[in-house]
Amino acid sequence: MPLILFNKPFQVMCQFSSHPQRETLANYLTIPNIYPAGRLDADSEGLLLLTDDGKLQHRISHPAYKQPKTYLAQVEGIPDKEMLTRLRNGLDLGDFVTQPCEVKQIADPEWLWPRNPPIRERSDKPTSWLALTITEGKNRQVRRMTAAVDLPTLRLVRVAIGKISLESHPLWPGEFREIDPSELTRLQKPS
């Protein structure tokens, strides 16, 4: 039962089947019979876990297990205290209300690889970085959350799922590695 950590590059589709315009996981991973445990949209980068074990895939990605997922979001604008409080307490996004989450403004993450292509830069609009940890993972949730408080996301990088992180397992975009099965004990169980 391999558990593969993969650093998904920007604009790569989170699927193995071919795509008419973009690269897919098949351009990077040739390990047979593995599947992503969860997804990242094409515009997002970072940690993706893959496995050949259906039960493990379910434990990683199903909302009942509430695996915390940590993202670094480069946003347009500078958050104030009210914006951060609104993000923390949950937001009504129209089709659902987000669960409370952890969020804080952080310094530019100097360890982070440059994005290719770089984000757009506007001289009249400063950017800042947020670290957000959520336990849901609905479609484009973090982007929708930051937009709801007038901080549009310019770059989104998932850096951790549970306690498995790119910090403890550094990988460049497009790189992958199999981790020791003992790492699986770091995944939370539902309460």
MDTraj code that builds the backbone (N, CA, C; nanometers):
import mdtraj as md
import numpy as np

residues = "MET PRO LEU ILE LEU PHE ASN LYS PRO PHE GLN VAL MET CYS GLN PHE SER SER HIS PRO GLN ARG GLU THR LEU ALA ASN TYR LEU THR ILE PRO ASN ILE TYR PRO ALA GLY ARG LEU ASP ALA ASP SER GLU GLY LEU LEU LEU LEU THR ASP ASP GLY LYS LEU GLN HIS ARG ILE SER HIS PRO ALA TYR LYS GLN PRO LYS THR TYR LEU ALA GLN VAL GLU GLY ILE PRO ASP LYS GLU MET LEU THR ARG LEU ARG ASN GLY LEU ASP LEU GLY ASP PHE VAL THR GLN PRO CYS GLU VAL LYS GLN ILE ALA ASP PRO GLU TRP LEU TRP PRO ARG ASN PRO PRO ILE ARG GLU ARG SER ASP LYS PRO THR SER TRP LEU ALA LEU THR ILE THR GLU GLY LYS ASN ARG GLN VAL ARG ARG MET THR ALA ALA VAL ASP LEU PRO THR LEU ARG LEU VAL ARG VAL ALA ILE GLY LYS ILE SER LEU GLU SER HIS PRO LEU TRP PRO GLY GLU PHE ARG GLU ILE ASP PRO SER GLU LEU THR ARG LEU GLN LYS PRO SER".split()
xyz = np.array([
    [0.0845, -0.1173, 0.0000],
    [0.0000, 0.0000, 0.0000],
    [0.0892, 0.1238, 0.0000],
    [0.1305, 0.1707, -0.1163],
    [0.2135, 0.2907, -0.1164],
    [0.1321, 0.4163, -0.0845],
    [0.1965, 0.5087, -0.0168],
    [0.1412, 0.6425, 0.0005],
    [0.2425, 0.7360, -0.0623],
    [0.1991, 0.8028, -0.1670],
    [0.2881, 0.8881, -0.2447],
    [0.2581, 1.0334, -0.2134],
    [0.3623, 1.1098, -0.1837],
    [0.3519, 1.2545, -0.1700],
    [0.3966, 1.3133, -0.3025],
    [0.3182, 1.4032, -0.3567],
    [0.3489, 1.4663, -0.4844],
    [0.3284, 1.6155, -0.4701],
    [0.4215, 1.6935, -0.5224],
    [0.4078, 1.8382, -0.5247],
    [0.3519, 1.8755, -0.6625],
    [0.2208, 1.8961, -0.6671],
    [0.1544, 1.9237, -0.7941],
    [0.1880, 2.0635, -0.8435],
    [0.2438, 2.0728, -0.9648],
    [0.2725, 2.2053, -1.0204],
    [0.1457, 2.2810, -1.0608],
    [0.1605, 2.4093, -1.0733],
    [0.0553, 2.4991, -1.1225],
    [0.0124, 2.4544, -1.2621],
    [-0.1174, 2.4575, -1.2873],
    [-0.1803, 2.4261, -1.4159],
    [-0.1803, 2.2778, -1.4529],
    [-0.1400, 2.1899, -1.3625],
    [-0.1489, 2.0458, -1.3870],
    [-0.2853, 1.9985, -1.3389],
    [-0.3529, 1.9214, -1.4237],
    [-0.4842, 1.8679, -1.3883],
    [-0.4679, 1.7519, -1.2904],
    [-0.5562, 1.7444, -1.1926],
    [-0.5492, 1.6430, -1.0874],
    [-0.6226, 1.5163, -1.1334],
    [-0.5720, 1.4573, -1.2415],
    [-0.6308, 1.3373, -1.3007],
    [-0.5219, 1.2660, -1.3804],
    [-0.5437, 1.1372, -1.4057],
    [-0.4490, 1.0622, -1.4875],
    [-0.4919, 1.0566, -1.6338],
    [-0.6213, 1.0715, -1.6609],
    [-0.6656, 1.0699, -1.8004],
    [-0.6156, 1.1950, -1.8715],
    [-0.6008, 1.1844, -2.0014],
    [-0.5433, 1.2955, -2.0777],
    [-0.6371, 1.4155, -2.0786],
    [-0.5790, 1.5309, -2.1006],
    [-0.6523, 1.6569, -2.1089],
    [-0.6065, 1.7253, -2.2381],
    [-0.6977, 1.7892, -2.3109],
    [-0.6583, 1.8457, -2.4401],
    [-0.5589, 1.9619, -2.4340],
    [-0.5561, 2.0376, -2.3244],
    [-0.4669, 2.1534, -2.3191],
    [-0.3614, 2.1497, -2.2087],
    [-0.3778, 2.0643, -2.1084],
    [-0.2892, 2.0730, -1.9920],
    [-0.2245, 1.9398, -1.9593],
    [-0.1144, 1.9505, -1.8856],
    [-0.0514, 1.8295, -1.8329],
    [-0.1415, 1.7703, -1.7249],
    [-0.1240, 1.6405, -1.7011],
    [-0.1989, 1.5714, -1.5964],
    [-0.0994, 1.4991, -1.5058],
    [-0.1507, 1.4302, -1.4057],
    [-0.0650, 1.3529, -1.3157],
    [0.0166, 1.2491, -1.3924],
    [-0.0383, 1.1987, -1.5023],
    [0.0324, 1.0977, -1.5825],
    [0.1626, 1.1505, -1.6416],
    [0.1774, 1.2814, -1.6542],
    [0.3024, 1.3386, -1.7028],
    [0.4135, 1.3303, -1.5990],
    [0.3789, 1.3010, -1.4738],
    [0.4760, 1.3010, -1.3649],
    [0.4876, 1.1679, -1.2916],
    [0.3782, 1.0929, -1.2849],
    [0.3738, 0.9706, -1.2044],
    [0.3425, 0.8501, -1.2930],
    [0.4291, 0.7495, -1.2869],
    [0.4064, 0.6281, -1.3660],
    [0.3829, 0.5065, -1.2772],
    [0.3580, 0.5287, -1.1501],
    [0.3297, 0.4198, -1.0560],
    [0.1903, 0.3667, -1.0887],
    [0.1762, 0.2360, -1.1125],
    [0.0443, 0.1851, -1.1529],
    [-0.0574, 0.1838, -1.0384],
    [-0.1826, 0.2023, -1.0760],
    [-0.2983, 0.1843, -0.9876],
    [-0.3020, 0.2742, -0.8648],
    [-0.2453, 0.3930, -0.8720],
    [-0.2597, 0.4887, -0.7618],
    [-0.3589, 0.5970, -0.8041],
    [-0.4242, 0.6532, -0.7025],
    [-0.5253, 0.7550, -0.7285],
    [-0.5114, 0.8659, -0.6245],
    [-0.5474, 0.9892, -0.6625],
    [-0.5377, 1.0988, -0.5658],
    [-0.6389, 1.0832, -0.4529],
    [-0.5953, 1.1149, -0.3334],
    [-0.6827, 1.1200, -0.2160],
    [-0.7168, 1.2669, -0.1953],
    [-0.8209, 1.3117, -0.2616],
    [-0.8549, 1.4528, -0.2620],
    [-0.8078, 1.5156, -0.3924],
    [-0.8335, 1.6433, -0.4060],
    [-0.8031, 1.7113, -0.5307],
    [-0.7428, 1.8482, -0.5050],
    [-0.6759, 1.8990, -0.6057],
    [-0.6338, 2.0389, -0.6127],
    [-0.6729, 2.0867, -0.7512],
    [-0.7354, 2.2038, -0.7614],
    [-0.7717, 2.2518, -0.8949],
    [-0.6456, 2.2894, -0.9720],
    [-0.6604, 2.3083, -1.1003],
    [-0.5442, 2.3352, -1.1864],
    [-0.4682, 2.4598, -1.1423],
    [-0.5393, 2.5602, -1.0904],
    [-0.4747, 2.6852, -1.0504],
    [-0.4035, 2.6771, -0.9161],
    [-0.4196, 2.5656, -0.8457],
    [-0.3550, 2.5490, -0.7148],
    [-0.2340, 2.4577, -0.7270],
    [-0.1414, 2.4753, -0.6348],
    [-0.0172, 2.3981, -0.6346],
    [-0.0044, 2.3262, -0.5021],
    [0.0925, 2.2351, -0.4962],
    [0.1315, 2.1827, -0.3675],
    [0.0975, 2.0378, -0.3418],
    [0.0895, 2.0050, -0.2130],
    [0.0831, 1.8680, -0.1653],
    [-0.0429, 1.7949, -0.2098],
    [-0.0191, 1.6800, -0.2707],
    [-0.1248, 1.5884, -0.3095],
    [-0.0804, 1.4507, -0.2622],
    [-0.1691, 1.3764, -0.1977],
    [-0.1399, 1.2401, -0.1551],
    [-0.2097, 1.1444, -0.2508],
    [-0.1386, 1.0376, -0.2886],
    [-0.1943, 0.9360, -0.3780],
    [-0.1689, 0.7991, -0.3183],
    [-0.2622, 0.7063, -0.3427],
    [-0.2481, 0.5721, -0.2882],
    [-0.3223, 0.4728, -0.3765],
    [-0.2907, 0.3442, -0.3576],
    [-0.3651, 0.2374, -0.4256],
    [-0.4660, 0.1724, -0.3308],
    [-0.4769, 0.2226, -0.2090],
    [-0.5628, 0.1661, -0.1057],
    [-0.6899, 0.2509, -0.0927],
    [-0.8041, 0.1950, -0.1319],
    [-0.9303, 0.2685, -0.1284],
    [-0.9707, 0.3143, 0.0104],
    [-0.9465, 0.2296, 0.1117],
    [-0.9822, 0.2676, 0.2490],
    [-0.8962, 0.3853, 0.2957],
    [-0.7686, 0.3813, 0.2623],
    [-0.6800, 0.4915, 0.2998],
    [-0.7189, 0.6188, 0.2249],
    [-0.7484, 0.6065, 0.0982],
    [-0.7915, 0.7210, 0.0186],
    [-0.9140, 0.7857, 0.0831],
    [-1.0088, 0.7040, 0.1268],
    [-1.1296, 0.7529, 0.1939],
    [-1.0944, 0.8235, 0.3248],
    [-1.0045, 0.7634, 0.4026],
    [-0.9650, 0.8206, 0.5320],
    [-0.8957, 0.9556, 0.5156],
    [-0.8244, 0.9724, 0.4067],
    [-0.7550, 1.0993, 0.3830],
    [-0.8514, 1.2065, 0.3339],
    [-0.9424, 1.1694, 0.2449],
    [-1.0190, 1.2723, 0.1752],
    [-1.1631, 1.2924, 0.2220],
    [-1.2230, 1.1965, 0.2901],
    [-1.3643, 1.2107, 0.3257],
    [-1.3822, 1.3139, 0.4372],
    [-1.4826, 1.4026, 0.4229],
    [-1.5044, 1.5072, 0.5235],
    [-1.5280, 1.4549, 0.6653],
    [-1.5786, 1.3324, 0.6807],
    [-1.6039, 1.2790, 0.8148],
    [-1.4762, 1.2688, 0.8973],
    [-1.3621, 1.2572, 0.8310],
    [-1.2348, 1.2430, 0.9029],
    [-1.1716, 1.3768, 0.9380],
    [-1.2254, 1.4831, 0.8806],
    [-1.1830, 1.6193, 0.9133],
    [-1.0306, 1.6368, 0.9146],
    [-0.9648, 1.5855, 0.8110],
    [-0.8206, 1.6053, 0.8013],
    [-0.7919, 1.7537, 0.7823],
    [-0.7149, 1.8145, 0.8710],
    [-0.6817, 1.9550, 0.8481],
    [-0.5906, 1.9679, 0.7263],
    [-0.6221, 2.0655, 0.6432],
    [-0.5421, 2.0939, 0.5243],
    [-0.4947, 2.2377, 0.5362],
    [-0.3642, 2.2561, 0.5254],
    [-0.3068, 2.3892, 0.5411],
    [-0.2630, 2.4432, 0.4055],
    [-0.3039, 2.5656, 0.3794],
    [-0.2746, 2.6335, 0.2537],
    [-0.2022, 2.7644, 0.2819],
    [-0.1138, 2.8020, 0.1914],
    [-0.0566, 2.9363, 0.1899],
    [-0.1218, 3.0080, 0.0732],
    [-0.1813, 3.1222, 0.1013],
    [-0.2510, 3.1992, -0.0023],
    [-0.1863, 3.3361, -0.0143],
    [-0.1379, 3.3672, -0.1335],
    [-0.0929, 3.5025, -0.1611],
    [-0.2153, 3.5782, -0.2112],
    [-0.2502, 3.6833, -0.1400],
    [-0.3726, 3.7560, -0.1702],
    [-0.3413, 3.8986, -0.2112],
    [-0.4346, 3.9567, -0.2856],
    [-0.4231, 4.0964, -0.3237],
    [-0.4827, 4.1794, -0.2115],
    [-0.3994, 4.2655, -0.1533],
    [-0.4440, 4.3482, -0.0423],
    [-0.3777, 4.3071, 0.0880],
    [-0.4025, 4.3860, 0.1897],
    [-0.3478, 4.3621, 0.3237],
    [-0.4663, 4.3384, 0.4180],
    [-0.4704, 4.2219, 0.4836],
    [-0.5858, 4.1952, 0.5702],
    [-0.5836, 4.2808, 0.6963],
    [-0.7027, 4.3189, 0.7393],
    [-0.7128, 4.3838, 0.8694],
    [-0.7697, 4.2824, 0.9683],
    [-0.7806, 4.3222, 1.0931],
    [-0.8264, 4.2319, 1.1987],
    [-0.9667, 4.1779, 1.1694],
    [-1.0559, 4.2640, 1.1190],
    [-1.1933, 4.2220, 1.0904],
    [-1.1964, 4.1148, 0.9807],
    [-1.1154, 4.1309, 0.8771],
    [-1.1110, 4.0321, 0.7688],
    [-1.0659, 3.8964, 0.8221],
    [-0.9617, 3.8963, 0.9048],
    [-0.9116, 3.7711, 0.9606],
    [-1.0151, 3.7064, 1.0521],
    [-1.0856, 3.7872, 1.1311],
    [-1.1895, 3.7351, 1.2196],
    [-1.3023, 3.6720, 1.1385],
    [-1.3436, 3.7384, 1.0318],
    [-1.4502, 3.6830, 0.9469],
    [-1.4068, 3.5489, 0.8868],
    [-1.2828, 3.5409, 0.8402],
    [-1.2339, 3.4142, 0.7845],
    [-1.2339, 3.3052, 0.8918],
    [-1.1860, 3.3369, 1.0115],
    [-1.1770, 3.2387, 1.1209],
    [-1.3129, 3.1843, 1.1634],
    [-1.4128, 3.2723, 1.1670],
    [-1.5416, 3.2358, 1.2244],
    [-1.6348, 3.1637, 1.1287],
    [-1.5991, 3.1538, 1.0048],
    [-1.6868, 3.0912, 0.9059],
    [-1.7619, 3.1953, 0.8261],
    [-1.7781, 3.1680, 0.6981],
    [-1.8399, 3.2633, 0.6072],
    [-1.9563, 3.1982, 0.5335],
    [-2.0591, 3.2768, 0.5106],
    [-2.1701, 3.2309, 0.4273],
    [-2.1299, 3.2585, 0.2824],
    [-2.1048, 3.1513, 0.2069],
    [-2.0639, 3.1659, 0.0682],
    [-2.1802, 3.1456, -0.0286],
    [-2.3013, 3.1510, 0.0232],
    [-2.4193, 3.1372, -0.0607],
    [-2.4702, 2.9945, -0.0632],
    [-2.3895, 2.9005, -0.1137],
    [-2.4335, 2.7614, -0.1204],
    [-2.3942, 2.6812, 0.0032],
    [-2.3090, 2.7354, 0.0877],
    [-2.2755, 2.6729, 0.2157],
    [-2.2072, 2.7750, 0.3050],
    [-2.2046, 2.7430, 0.4353],
    [-2.1333, 2.8251, 0.5336],
    [-2.0094, 2.7472, 0.5738],
    [-1.8943, 2.8121, 0.5661],
    [-1.7694, 2.7432, 0.5993],
    [-1.7608, 2.7172, 0.7492],
    [-1.6896, 2.6118, 0.7839],
    [-1.6619, 2.5817, 0.9240],
    [-1.5563, 2.6809, 0.9751],
    [-1.5516, 2.7057, 1.1048],
    [-1.4431, 2.7879, 1.1582],
    [-1.3081, 2.7282, 1.1192],
    [-1.2105, 2.8135, 1.1004],
    [-1.0782, 2.7672, 1.0583],
    [-0.9704, 2.8494, 1.1275],
    [-0.8481, 2.8051, 1.1085],
    [-0.7334, 2.8805, 1.1580],
    [-0.6815, 2.9664, 1.0435],
    [-0.6520, 3.0912, 1.0715],
    [-0.5949, 3.1790, 0.9691],
    [-0.5071, 3.2831, 1.0364],
    [-0.3949, 3.3106, 0.9730],
    [-0.3085, 3.4181, 1.0215],
    [-0.2306, 3.4754, 0.9042],
    [-0.1975, 3.6022, 0.9166],
    [-0.1114, 3.6642, 0.8172],
    [0.0317, 3.6226, 0.8477],
    [0.1087, 3.5907, 0.7435],
    [0.2465, 3.5470, 0.7618],
    [0.3391, 3.6295, 0.6730],
    [0.4676, 3.6225, 0.7036],
    [0.5682, 3.6858, 0.6182],
    [0.5776, 3.6080, 0.4874],
    [0.6323, 3.6719, 0.3856],
    [0.6529, 3.6024, 0.2584],
    [0.7300, 3.4736, 0.2844],
    [0.6776, 3.3589, 0.2416],
    [0.7470, 3.2315, 0.2651],
    [0.8672, 3.2180, 0.1711],
    [0.9835, 3.2539, 0.2206],
    [1.1042, 3.2565, 0.1368],
    [1.1440, 3.1179, 0.0881],
    [1.0997, 3.0116, 0.1572],
    [1.1347, 2.8759, 0.1169],
    [1.0528, 2.8281, -0.0031],
    [0.9441, 2.8992, -0.0341],
    [0.8537, 2.8570, -0.1393],
    [0.9167, 2.8794, -0.2770],
    [0.8997, 2.7821, -0.3635],
    [0.9531, 2.7886, -0.4994],
    [0.8818, 2.8988, -0.5776],
    [0.9473, 2.9554, -0.6789],
    [0.8789, 3.0552, -0.7622],
    [0.7728, 2.9875, -0.8495],
    [0.6640, 3.0568, -0.8724],
    [0.5607, 3.0006, -0.9586],
    [0.5945, 3.0283, -1.1039],
    [0.5624, 2.9313, -1.1893],
    [0.5853, 2.9472, -1.3317],
    [0.4525, 2.9266, -1.4037],
    [0.3953, 3.0307, -1.4649],
    [0.4433, 3.1679, -1.4730],
    [0.4169, 3.2429, -1.3421],
    [0.4902, 3.3525, -1.3225],
    [0.4716, 3.4307, -1.1998],
    [0.3308, 3.4898, -1.1924],
    [0.2878, 3.5251, -1.0708],
    [0.1572, 3.5894, -1.0544],
    [0.1636, 3.7289, -1.1160],
    [0.0454, 3.7827, -1.1456],
    [0.0414, 3.9203, -1.1962],
    [0.0776, 4.0154, -1.0837],
    [0.1481, 4.1187, -1.1156],
    [0.1839, 4.2183, -1.0147],
    [0.1344, 4.3534, -1.0608],
    [0.0729, 4.4257, -0.9672],
    [0.0256, 4.5605, -0.9972],
    [0.0871, 4.6543, -0.8942],
    [0.1476, 4.7613, -0.9430],
    [0.2190, 4.8522, -0.8533],
    [0.1264, 4.9197, -0.7539],
    [-0.0022, 4.9348, -0.7885],
    [-0.0944, 5.0029, -0.6985],
    [-0.1664, 4.9079, -0.6027],
    [-0.1375, 4.7766, -0.6107],
    [-0.2040, 4.6778, -0.5256],
    [-0.0994, 4.5934, -0.4529],
    [-0.0814, 4.6159, -0.3227],
    [0.0129, 4.5319, -0.2483],
    [-0.0436, 4.3915, -0.2303],
    [0.0455, 4.2966, -0.2078],
    [0.0019, 4.1599, -0.1792],
    [0.0511, 4.1201, -0.0409],
    [-0.0125, 4.0172, 0.0143],
    [0.0291, 3.9625, 0.1435],
    [0.0012, 3.8131, 0.1415],
    [0.0516, 3.7436, 0.2438],
    [0.0358, 3.5987, 0.2530],
    [-0.0459, 3.5621, 0.3760],
    [-0.1333, 3.4641, 0.3589],
    [-0.2104, 3.4082, 0.4689],
    [-0.1805, 3.2589, 0.4781],
    [-0.1800, 3.2059, 0.6004],
    [-0.1769, 3.0614, 0.6228],
    [-0.3150, 3.0251, 0.6756],
    [-0.3844, 2.9362, 0.6042],
    [-0.5196, 2.8946, 0.6415],
    [-0.5219, 2.7440, 0.6595],
    [-0.5831, 2.6989, 0.7683],
    [-0.6021, 2.5556, 0.7911],
    [-0.7515, 2.5306, 0.8015],
    [-0.8015, 2.4494, 0.7069],
    [-0.9438, 2.4173, 0.7015],
    [-0.9612, 2.2667, 0.7186],
    [-1.0820, 2.2252, 0.7555],
    [-1.1102, 2.0818, 0.7697],
    [-1.2151, 2.0356, 0.6701],
    [-1.2516, 2.1227, 0.5772],
    [-1.3507, 2.0860, 0.4770],
    [-1.2800, 2.0539, 0.3457],
    [-1.2901, 2.1393, 0.2505],
    [-1.2261, 2.1178, 0.1229],
    [-1.3249, 2.1171, 0.0084],
    [-1.4229, 2.2055, 0.0148],
    [-1.5198, 2.2162, -0.0943],
    [-1.4528, 2.2841, -0.2141],
    [-1.5148, 2.2715, -0.3291],
    [-1.4577, 2.3225, -0.4534],
    [-1.4199, 2.4703, -0.4431],
    [-1.2933, 2.4991, -0.4634],
    [-1.2372, 2.6347, -0.4638],
    [-1.2683, 2.7116, -0.3345],
    [-1.2765, 2.6396, -0.2246],
    [-1.3200, 2.6980, -0.0976],
    [-1.2302, 2.8118, -0.0504],
    [-1.0996, 2.7908, -0.0459],
    [-1.0114, 2.8956, 0.0065],
    [-1.0197, 3.0198, -0.0816],
    [-1.0199, 3.0013, -0.2122],
    [-1.0308, 3.1164, -0.3035],
    [-1.1620, 3.1926, -0.2798],
    [-1.2696, 3.1183, -0.2613],
    [-1.3992, 3.1822, -0.2376],
    [-1.4006, 3.2544, -0.1030],
    [-1.3363, 3.1967, -0.0026],
    [-1.3317, 3.2591, 0.1294],
    [-1.2559, 3.3914, 0.1242],
    [-1.1376, 3.3913, 0.0641],
    [-1.0592, 3.5156, 0.0606],
    [-1.1296, 3.6218, -0.0235],
    [-1.1929, 3.5798, -0.1339],
    [-1.2664, 3.6761, -0.2169],
    [-1.3826, 3.7380, -0.1384],
    [-1.4462, 3.6593, -0.0515],
    [-1.5601, 3.7079, 0.0264],
    [-1.5221, 3.8178, 0.1239],
    [-1.3942, 3.8269, 0.1593],
    [-1.3495, 3.9342, 0.2495],
    [-1.2630, 4.0358, 0.1746],
    [-1.2799, 4.0416, 0.0422],
    [-1.2104, 4.1392, -0.0443],
    [-1.0596, 4.1219, -0.0472],
    [-1.0150, 3.9968, -0.0415],
    [-0.8731, 3.9647, -0.0545],
    [-0.8585, 3.8550, -0.1611],
    [-0.8714, 3.8898, -0.2897],
    [-0.8658, 3.7856, -0.3928],
    [-0.7339, 3.7080, -0.3885],
    [-0.7437, 3.5760, -0.4018],
    [-0.6253, 3.4902, -0.4016],
    [-0.5558, 3.4982, -0.5364],
    [-0.4263, 3.5239, -0.5325],
    [-0.3435, 3.5270, -0.6527],
    [-0.2659, 3.3966, -0.6704],
    [-0.2304, 3.3350, -0.5589],
    [-0.1546, 3.2094, -0.5616],
    [-0.1990, 3.1265, -0.4418],
    [-0.2209, 2.9956, -0.4651],
    [-0.2662, 2.9075, -0.3572],
    [-0.1834, 2.7803, -0.3589],
    [-0.1210, 2.7507, -0.2441],
    [-0.0323, 2.6351, -0.2315],
    [-0.0743, 2.5543, -0.1096],
    [-0.1124, 2.4264, -0.1308],
    [-0.1405, 2.3403, -0.0152],
    [-0.0070, 2.2873, 0.0337],
    [0.0215, 2.3086, 0.1622],
    [0.1509, 2.2690, 0.2179],
    [0.1409, 2.1550, 0.3174],
    [0.0183, 2.1191, 0.3636],
    [0.0062, 2.0094, 0.4594],
    [-0.1326, 1.9476, 0.4543],
    [-0.1351, 1.8171, 0.4791],
    [-0.2582, 1.7415, 0.5027],
    [-0.2332, 1.6664, 0.6323],
    [-0.3116, 1.6973, 0.7356],
    [-0.2810, 1.6433, 0.8677],
    [-0.1418, 1.6926, 0.9080],
    [-0.0599, 1.6009, 0.9555],
    [0.0756, 1.6389, 0.9947],
    [0.1780, 1.6056, 0.8867],
    [0.1286, 1.5597, 0.7723],
    [0.2177, 1.5321, 0.6591],
    [0.2313, 1.6614, 0.5806],
    [0.3555, 1.7107, 0.5699],
    [0.3732, 1.8429, 0.5093],
    [0.4913, 1.8476, 0.4134],
    [0.4886, 1.9492, 0.3291],
    [0.6023, 1.9739, 0.2411],
    [0.7207, 2.0304, 0.3195],
    [0.6942, 2.0783, 0.4397],
    [0.8033, 2.1268, 0.5239],
    [0.8857, 2.0086, 0.5750],
    [0.8183, 1.9010, 0.6187],
    [0.8915, 1.7843, 0.6688],
    [0.9341, 1.6900, 0.5560],
    [0.8746, 1.7058, 0.4389],
    [0.9075, 1.6244, 0.3208],
    [0.9256, 1.7180, 0.2012],
    [1.0345, 1.7956, 0.1972],
    [1.0484, 1.8948, 0.0900],
    [1.0541, 1.8301, -0.0489],
    [0.9750, 1.8854, -0.1388],
    [0.9706, 1.8417, -0.2778],
    [0.9568, 1.9640, -0.3664],
    [1.0240, 1.9641, -0.4797],
    [1.0043, 2.0691, -0.5792],
    [0.8815, 2.0338, -0.6613],
    [0.8199, 2.1303, -0.7278],
    [0.7051, 2.0999, -0.8124],
    [0.7391, 1.9890, -0.9121],
    [0.6499, 1.8904, -0.9203],
    [0.6696, 1.7775, -1.0104],
    [0.7419, 1.6605, -0.9474],
    [0.7976, 1.6792, -0.8278],
    [0.8670, 1.5700, -0.7597],
    [0.7699, 1.4926, -0.6717],
    [0.8038, 1.3658, -0.6468],
    [0.7230, 1.2830, -0.5585],
    [0.8135, 1.1895, -0.4815],
    [0.7574, 1.1333, -0.3749],
    [0.8276, 1.0299, -0.2983],
    [0.7266, 0.9450, -0.2246],
    [0.7651, 0.8209, -0.2010],
    [0.6831, 0.7322, -0.1194],
    [0.7265, 0.7539, 0.0251],
    [0.6289, 0.7579, 0.1161],
    [0.6655, 0.7757, 0.2561],
    [0.6453, 0.6457, 0.3318],
    [0.7130, 0.6366, 0.4429],
    [0.7076, 0.5197, 0.5302],
    [0.5660, 0.5004, 0.5832],
    [0.5178, 0.3757, 0.5881],
    [0.3813, 0.3523, 0.6388],
    [0.3577, 0.4053, 0.7802],
    [0.4626, 0.4201, 0.8605],
    [0.4431, 0.4738, 0.9957],
    [0.3907, 0.6170, 0.9926],
    [0.4116, 0.6881, 0.8821],
    [0.3594, 0.8243, 0.8688],
    [0.2064, 0.8255, 0.8718],
    [0.1451, 0.7141, 0.8374],
    [-0.0014, 0.7082, 0.8330],
    [-0.0626, 0.7311, 0.9703],
    [0.0094, 0.7024, 1.0755],
    [-0.0446, 0.7240, 1.2104],
    [-0.0641, 0.8721, 1.2388],
    [-0.0061, 0.9562, 1.1571],
    [-0.0234, 1.1001, 1.1771],
    [-0.1582, 1.1495, 1.1300],
    [-0.2302, 1.0716, 1.0526],
    [-0.3610, 1.1128, 1.0060],
    [-0.4625, 1.0980, 1.1175],
    [-0.5482, 1.1981, 1.1339],
    [-0.6467, 1.1961, 1.2407],
    [-0.7591, 1.0980, 1.2123],
    [-0.8176, 1.0473, 1.3169],
    [-0.9361, 0.9627, 1.3062],
    [-1.0571, 1.0469, 1.3429],
    [-1.1749, 1.0112, 1.2888],
    [-1.2933, 1.0917, 1.3239],
    [-1.3282, 1.0748, 1.4709],
    [-1.3829, 1.1799, 1.5298],
    [-1.4203, 1.1725, 1.6706],
    [-1.5642, 1.1329, 1.6873],
])
top = md.Topology()
chain = top.add_chain()
for i, resn in enumerate(residues, 1):
    res = top.add_residue(resn, chain, resSeq=i)
    for name in ("N", "CA", "C"):
        top.add_atom(name, md.element.get_by_symbol(name[0]), res)
traj = md.Trajectory(xyz[None], top)
